[in-house]
Amino acid sequence: MAITLRQPAVDDLSEAAGVLRQWQYDGAPMQLHPGDLGWFWRFGAEETAAAIRTWSRDGRILAVGLLDGARLLRMTIAPDAHRDEELAHRLVEDMTDPERGVLPEGRANVEAPKGALVRDLLPKYGWNTDEPWTPLRRGLTEPVQDPGVRIEVVGPEQVHARAAVQRASFEASTFTEERWHAMAAGPLYADARCLVAYDDQGEAVAVVTVWSAGPDRPGLIEPMGVHRDHRGHGYGKAITVAAAAELQQLGSSSAIVCTPSSLVGAVATYKSAGFQPFPEICDLYRDG
């Protein structure tokens, strides 16, 4: 049966999230995680549904993509379909033809897991290798050390601090209290936690959100940030250690994260918190 491309309705998002959970396993290549959908949910359910694409055969979803902005498709593929030729060729066709409603004309990026056939095919259609990213992982079978600072799980009382530190951590951030509430109201946040770290003066200095994919599966850190006025004091390491401990409490087998390799300080922070870096992976891009 032919491959079917679909943009799901809000009521169908649980199916896409469900297969993403099933595809997470220790040792998997860095890939789209249900937490990526959960973090995107800060824009609301309708916006999230509009950003999702699924590819199915005979009623079974084989690939899920998230349009993270109009020109970046973050996608992953069922573990047993990484080398599926029919699927790979259909993905390339849908990414290449703007009338398919996946990517527009002009500059565009695609993020796909290592080993997927689609990564081998795209360069034949003019796609090039972009800047490298570093995936990192920390196993959670052993006890996690104390972070050494006060950590609070975000509830209604901490939302203002959570949003403010996010904006102070990322220059282009548009995160607000309203967006936190939209994210927290989404179904995927049931398997997530936001944490805030405080310094000795009671100032909120770092934040993180962690996303479980279910017991005995890798959990995701997305995002982690340190307030620009409080960097250089170990708060990044502390909040990352706290994130690992929280994922362990949620039953995750490991904690994973991916960051641009150019952010040398971020890579060093994750390594200091016990994360092991893995071989770099690059997005693919095409010029206009």
GUMILO-784816 format. One record per residue (C-alpha): residue number from 1; residue in three letters; x, y, z. Coordinates in pm, 1 decimal, decimal comma. Layout:
BEGIN
   n res     east    north       up
 NUM ala        X        Y        Z
...
END
This chain:
BEGIN
   n res     east    north       up
   1 met      0,0      0,0      0,0
   2 ala    121,1    351,5    -80,2
   3 ile    267,3    591,6    171,7
   4 thr     18,3    851,3    300,3
   5 leu    123,5   1201,2    415,1
   6 arg   -104,8   1356,8    674,4
   7 gln   -133,5   1665,1    893,9
   8 pro   -319,0   1537,9   1201,4
   9 ala   -600,6   1715,5   1379,2
  10 val   -563,3   1810,5   1744,8
  11 asp   -755,0   1499,7   1850,1
  12 asp   -507,3   1281,7   1659,3
  13 leu   -189,2   1420,5   1817,3
  14 ser   -192,7   1151,3   2085,5
  15 glu   -127,7    889,4   1816,1
  16 ala    181,4   1072,0   1689,0
  17 ala    308,6   1121,2   2043,9
  18 gly    242,3    754,9   2119,7
  19 val    456,6    623,3   1836,9
  20 leu    734,5    865,8   1928,7
  21 arg    733,5    715,0   2279,0
  22 gln    756,5    364,1   2136,0
  23 trp   1052,4    456,9   1915,2
  24 gln   1268,2    581,3   2204,7
  25 tyr   1524,5    331,5   2332,3
  26 asp   1872,8    346,8   2480,0
  27 gly   2127,0    335,9   2201,7
  28 ala   1892,7    493,9   1946,8
  29 pro   2032,6    772,6   1729,9
  30 met   1935,7   1121,7   1842,6
  31 gln   1585,6   1174,5   1711,1
  32 leu   1258,3   1356,1   1756,9
  33 his   1124,0   1288,3   2107,6
  34 pro    770,0   1327,9   2244,1
  35 gly    915,8   1602,7   2460,9
  36 asp    988,9   1805,0   2148,0
  37 leu    615,5   1803,2   2076,8
  38 gly    546,7   1886,7   2440,4
  39 trp    779,1   2189,2   2434,6
  40 phe    624,2   2308,4   2106,9
  41 trp    281,9   2289,6   2277,2
  42 arg    361,8   2624,1   2442,2
  43 phe    218,0   2774,8   2123,4
  44 gly   -111,4   2592,4   2178,7
  45 ala   -278,7   2274,7   2057,5
  46 glu   -387,0   2411,3   1719,3
  47 glu    -40,2   2543,2   1636,9
  48 thr    114,2   2211,5   1739,6
  49 ala   -121,7   2012,5   1518,9
  50 ala    -48,0   2245,9   1227,4
  51 ala    325,4   2177,1   1267,5
  52 ile    303,2   1796,8   1266,3
  53 arg    333,7   1573,1    960,5
  54 thr    301,0   1194,1    962,9
  55 trp    378,0    935,2    695,7
  56 ser    187,6    606,6    715,2
  57 arg    150,5    279,9    528,5
  58 asp   -149,8     54,0    574,3
  59 gly   -260,3    261,6    874,2
  60 arg     74,4    241,0   1056,5
  61 ile    275,1    558,6   1116,6
  62 leu    630,3    515,2    986,2
  63 ala    765,2    870,3   1023,2
  64 val    678,6   1180,8   1222,9
  65 gly    795,5   1532,9   1146,2
  66 leu    772,0   1858,3   1340,5
  67 leu    794,5   2187,5   1153,2
  68 asp    993,7   2386,8   1408,0
  69 gly    940,6   2715,5   1230,9
  70 ala    847,1   2730,8    864,8
  71 arg   1183,8   2612,6    732,0
  72 leu   1308,8   2342,0    971,0
  73 leu   1162,3   1992,5    959,2
  74 arg   1267,0   1782,3   1257,1
  75 met   1174,6   1423,6   1190,1
  76 thr   1227,8   1065,7   1292,4
  77 ile   1143,5    726,5   1153,9
  78 ala   1026,5    395,4   1300,1
  79 pro   1333,9    188,6   1396,9
  80 asp   1248,3    -89,0   1149,0
  81 ala   1189,9    159,7    865,4
  82 his   1520,5    351,3    863,4
  83 arg   1624,1    182,7    538,2
  84 asp   1276,3    149,6    387,0
  85 glu   1329,7    257,1     25,3
  86 glu    968,1    341,0    -55,5
  87 leu    939,4    556,2    256,0
  88 ala   1273,5    731,1    200,6
  89 his   1191,4    822,9   -158,6
  90 arg    847,6    948,9    -57,4
  91 leu    999,5   1162,6    218,8
  92 val   1242,7   1318,5    -28,9
  93 glu    960,3   1389,3   -273,9
  94 asp    748,6   1553,9     -5,4
  95 met   1037,1   1763,9    124,8
  96 thr   1136,7   1873,1   -225,6
  97 asp    795,6   1969,5   -365,5
  98 pro    659,7   2279,6   -183,7
  99 glu    307,8   2197,5   -300,8
 100 arg    309,6   1894,5    -67,8
 101 gly    283,7   2129,8    231,2
 102 val    593,1   2005,7    412,6
 103 leu    861,6   2265,5    335,1
 104 pro    830,1   2592,2    140,8
 105 glu   1045,7   2702,8   -148,3
 106 gly   1386,3   2846,1    -68,3
 107 arg   1620,5   2779,3    219,8
 108 ala   1518,5   2485,0    436,8
 109 asn   1670,7   2242,7    688,2
 110 val   1593,8   1880,7    769,1
 111 glu   1691,1   1698,7   1086,0
 112 ala   1677,8   1319,1   1053,3
 113 pro   1837,8   1037,4   1254,3
 114 lys   2174,9    892,3   1161,4
 115 gly   2147,2    577,0    957,7
 116 ala   1820,5    673,2    791,3
 117 leu   1818,7    620,3    414,5
 118 val   1662,3    962,7    360,7
 119 arg   1991,2   1120,0    476,5
 120 asp   2172,3    935,0    196,7
 121 leu   1921,7   1044,6    -66,3
 122 leu   1884,3   1415,7      8,3
 123 pro   2237,9   1515,0   -107,7
 124 lys   2151,5   1372,5   -451,2
 125 tyr   1879,3   1638,2   -467,8
 126 gly   2109,2   1926,7   -381,9
 127 trp   2096,0   1916,6     -2,4
 128 asn   2418,5   1992,4    187,8
 129 thr   2558,5   1928,3    534,7
 130 asp   2495,5   2205,8    787,1
 131 glu   2659,8   2290,1   1122,3
 132 pro   2725,1   1998,1   1361,8
 133 trp   2530,2   1920,2   1678,0
 134 thr   2654,7   1717,6   1974,9
 135 pro   2422,5   1456,2   2129,8
 136 leu   2491,8   1372,4   2494,4
 137 arg   2356,0   1104,4   2725,8
 138 arg   2368,8   1019,1   3095,7
 139 gly   2259,5    675,7   3218,7
 140 leu   2028,5    677,4   3520,9
 141 thr   2086,3    334,0   3673,3
 142 glu   2310,8    477,3   3947,3
 143 pro   2208,0    735,9   4209,9
 144 val   2235,1   1098,6   4097,5
 145 gln   2438,3   1333,6   4316,3
 146 asp   2288,4   1628,3   4500,4
 147 pro   2294,1   1939,4   4277,0
 148 gly   2421,9   2156,8   4561,3
 149 val   2167,4   2436,8   4520,3
 150 arg   1799,2   2482,8   4602,8
 151 ile   1578,6   2334,8   4333,7
 152 glu   1202,2   2380,3   4308,7
 153 val    954,6   2207,4   4081,1
 154 val    754,3   2472,3   3898,7
 155 gly    395,7   2518,4   4005,6
 156 pro    175,5   2828,1   3991,6
 157 glu    399,2   3013,4   4240,7
 158 gln    715,0   2967,1   4032,3
 159 val    578,7   3032,2   3683,2
 160 his    686,5   3397,4   3679,5
 161 ala   1046,2   3303,5   3769,3
 162 arg   1043,7   3014,3   3521,0
 163 ala    942,0   3240,1   3233,0
 164 ala   1171,4   3528,8   3331,2
 165 val   1483,2   3312,1   3352,8
 166 gln   1399,2   3149,6   3019,5
 167 arg   1391,7   3490,1   2852,1
 168 ala   1712,4   3593,5   3028,2
 169 ser   1884,9   3274,8   2910,9
 170 phe   1807,9   3291,5   2538,3
 171 glu   1829,7   3619,2   2349,2
 172 ala   1550,3   3542,3   2105,4
 173 ser   1317,4   3379,4   2358,0
 174 thr    951,4   3478,9   2352,3
 175 phe    857,6   3254,1   2643,9
 176 thr    588,4   3395,0   2874,2
 177 glu    379,5   3281,4   3167,6
 178 glu     88,1   3232,5   2927,3
 179 arg    297,6   3001,6   2711,7
 180 trp    402,5   2800,9   3015,1
 181 his     37,0   2753,2   3106,3
 182 ala    -43,8   2647,1   2749,3
 183 met    239,9   2393,9   2759,0
 184 ala    143,5   2266,5   3103,8
 185 ala   -217,5   2223,0   2992,8
 186 gly   -108,5   1994,3   2709,2
 187 pro   -131,3   1616,8   2755,9
 188 leu    243,2   1560,8   2716,5
 189 tyr    324,5   1771,7   3022,1
 190 ala    181,6   1493,8   3239,8
 191 asp    519,5   1323,9   3181,4
 192 ala    725,5   1641,1   3228,5
 193 arg    858,5   1874,0   3496,6
 194 cys   1001,0   2226,3   3498,9
 195 leu   1267,2   2302,8   3758,2
 196 val   1410,2   2631,4   3884,2
 197 ala   1747,4   2667,1   4060,6
 198 tyr   1803,6   2943,1   4318,9
 199 asp   2123,7   3098,9   4448,9
 200 asp   2204,5   3167,7   4815,2
 201 gln   2021,7   3501,3   4796,1
 202 gly   1702,6   3336,9   4673,3
 203 glu   1737,8   3461,3   4315,6
 204 ala   1617,0   3232,3   4036,3
 205 val   1929,6   3160,9   3831,1
 206 ala   1864,4   2861,2   3604,8
 207 val   1575,8   2662,2   3460,4
 208 val   1517,4   2332,4   3285,0
 209 thr   1229,1   2128,2   3149,3
 210 val   1251,2   1749,8   3135,4
 211 trp   1028,4   1513,1   2939,8
 212 ser    979,1   1144,9   3014,1
 213 ala    891,5    905,8   2731,0
 214 gly    769,9    648,8   2981,4
 215 pro    940,1    398,3   3214,8
 216 asp   1270,4    251,9   3099,0
 217 arg   1298,5    486,2   2802,2
 218 pro   1529,1    786,6   2748,5
 219 gly   1401,3   1117,4   2885,5
 220 leu   1476,8   1449,6   2718,3
 221 ile   1614,3   1780,0   2848,6
 222 glu   1451,1   2058,6   2644,9
 223 pro   1538,1   2334,1   2722,3
 224 met   1801,3   2422,1   2985,1
 225 gly   1915,2   2777,0   3043,9
 226 val   2113,4   2989,9   3288,9
 227 his   2028,8   3356,2   3348,1
 228 arg   2279,0   3575,2   3163,6
 229 asp   2361,2   3764,1   3487,2
 230 his   2443,9   3446,1   3680,6
 231 arg   2670,4   3251,0   3450,4
 232 gly   3009,3   3115,0   3551,5
 233 his   2902,2   2993,6   3895,5
 234 gly   2815,8   2630,6   3821,7
 235 tyr   2439,8   2677,7   3802,1
 236 gly   2424,0   2511,4   3460,3
 237 lys   2581,3   2197,8   3600,8
 238 ala   2355,9   2211,4   3907,1
 239 ile   2029,0   2241,7   3713,5
 240 thr   2141,3   1969,4   3471,1
 241 val   2218,3   1732,1   3757,2
 242 ala   1876,8   1814,4   3905,0
 243 ala   1720,8   1741,4   3564,7
 244 ala   1884,1   1397,9   3557,2
 245 ala   1757,1   1325,6   3908,6
 246 glu   1404,8   1431,4   3812,8
 247 leu   1405,3   1206,9   3506,2
 248 gln   1526,0    922,1   3723,4
 249 gln   1229,9    983,5   3953,7
 250 leu   1001,7    971,2   3648,1
 251 gly   1138,7    627,0   3560,9
 252 ser   1359,0    723,3   3265,4
 253 ser   1644,9    490,0   3177,8
 254 ser   1869,1    776,4   3069,2
 255 ala   1874,7   1151,0   3011,2
 256 ile   1949,8   1282,0   2661,6
 257 val   2011,7   1624,7   2514,7
 258 cys   2146,8   1769,1   2190,6
 259 thr   2317,5   2106,5   2155,7
 260 pro   2502,6   2289,4   1875,8
 261 ser   2868,6   2189,1   1885,1
 262 ser   2956,7   2557,3   1845,4
 263 leu   2819,2   2619,0   2195,7
 264 val   3135,5   2492,6   2358,0
 265 gly   3025,5   2609,1   2703,1
 266 ala   2697,4   2418,0   2680,9
 267 val   2874,8   2097,2   2579,6
 268 ala   3119,2   2143,4   2868,9
 269 thr   2830,9   2201,7   3112,4
 270 tyr   2657,6   1878,0   3016,2
 271 lys   2984,5   1684,6   3039,4
 272 ser   3047,2   1830,0   3385,8
 273 ala   2703,3   1698,7   3488,9
 274 gly   2795,5   1344,6   3390,3
 275 phe   2674,2   1338,8   3030,4
 276 gln   2876,5   1151,7   2769,9
 277 pro   2907,0   1310,6   2425,2
 278 phe   2844,7   1099,2   2118,2
 279 pro   2955,5   1151,2   1756,0
 280 glu   2828,3   1473,7   1606,6
 281 ile   2530,8   1483,1   1375,6
 282 cys   2452,9   1746,4   1115,6
 283 asp   2127,3   1877,7    976,0
 284 leu   2091,2   1888,1    600,1
 285 tyr   1999,8   2211,1    421,5
 286 arg   1918,9   2338,7     76,5
 287 asp   1966,6   2693,4    -47,8
 288 gly   1693,1   2888,3   -216,4
END
